[in-house]
Amino acid sequence: MTKFKRILLKLSGESLMGDQGYGIDINRLNDYAAQIKEACITGVQVAIVIGGGNIFRGLSGAGKGFDRVKGDQMGMCATVINSLALSSALGAAGVKSHVLTGIRMEPIGEFYNKWKAIEYLEKGDVVIFSCGTGNPYFTTDTGSSLRGIEIEADVMLKGTRVDGIYTADPEKDKTATKFDEITYDEIYTRGLKVMDLTATTMCKENNLPIYVFNMDVYGNLKKVLDGEPIGTFVHN
């Protein structure tokens, strides 16, 4: 038996680059698809939000002179590209998936609807949410929180490049220590940058727990679903 029935899996667009430094690494994409297929086989309902940082990040674009709204809209389009790539990889692995978009983009994807998404999930299909919330000034982390709450997910699994939450950035501070679990209030008081403040607050207020783990190690998603303590659990 797996630990959760319905999950919202947040994937990093930057992780899709693999070792390339840009774009989409096909090996990393196929690894993700294979891990997601394993989760589906166990009966877990899987919804996914994937970022677009491997292609374009609206906030960094604004810092280089782009209009912020247009920059964020470009970032939304980047998430659609990644979502289509992941959907294609899942299809090749024999997993049926649907791309739902936060802004109208038919026939590229279906316009997001909570009840349609849940209908797909209950059929055993994977649902991929793109375009974040569909609005500028919101990150894909906030989009993940919103969609996770809307579809009544048991947990948000935040797949990152590190194996959990640390007292400091472990890539910069070798003395940083890892938390096995932490409350939302502790994240605030310690000033830890797990997600942006809006996303964290939404999860706290709606009691959606988060599990932060390293998705780039093959097999880790199954370990999380099996209840192995390989990451950091965030809760009220």
HELIX and SHEET records of a PDB file:
HELIX    1   1 GLU A   14  MET A   17  5                                   4    
HELIX    2   2 ILE A   26  ILE A   41  1                                  16    
HELIX    3   3 GLY A   58  GLY A   63  1                                   6    
HELIX    4   4 ARG A   68  ALA A   92  1                                  25    
HELIX    5   5 LYS A  114  GLU A  122  1                                   9    
HELIX    6   6 THR A  140  GLU A  150  1                                  11    
HELIX    7   7 TYR A  184  ARG A  190  1                                   7    
HELIX    8   8 LEU A  197  GLU A  205  1                                   9    
HELIX    9   9 ASN A  220  LEU A  225  1                                   6    
SHEET    1   A 9 GLU A 110  PHE A 111  0                                        
SHEET    2   A 9 SER A  97  THR A 101  1                                        
SHEET    3   A 9 VAL A 126  SER A 130  1                                        
SHEET    4   A 9 GLN A  45  ILE A  50  1                                        
SHEET    5   A 9 ARG A   6  LEU A  11  1                                        
SHEET    6   A 9 VAL A 155  THR A 160  1                                        
SHEET    7   A 9 ILE A 210  ASN A 214  1                                        
SHEET    8   A 9 THR A 232  HIS A 235 -1                                        
SHEET    9   A 9 GLU A 181  THR A 183  1                                        
SHEET    1   B 2 ILE A 165  TYR A 166  0                                        
SHEET    2   B 2 LYS A 178  PHE A 179 -1                                        
END                                                                             
